[in-house]
Amino acid sequence: MNISLELEDKLTRVVVCLRFEQCTEVNITEHIVTRQLSEGGFCIDNTYFKLYAGQIGQVKNYYVENGFGAETFIIGSKS
């Protein structure tokens, strides 16, 4: 999938945590692409958090205390 990002694009970050004691947490936040970096990356919300177009739509899995988590960025806002 060939996705391109541009300045001022709106992104939605979705984080889901599944814990072993049957607790599910969902966190949805909105972000704006505010700066393009020379190596092809982008920064969001005037921070140094680097994001690349190839990461959009990809699910990143990780461990959380007593469970597992996953996050993804999608283009567009949650509203």
Secondary structure, DSSP 8 states (H G I E B T S, - for coil): ------TT-EEEEEEEEEETTS-EEEEEEEEEEEEE-TTSEEEETTS--EEEGGGBT--EEEEETTEEEEEEEEES---
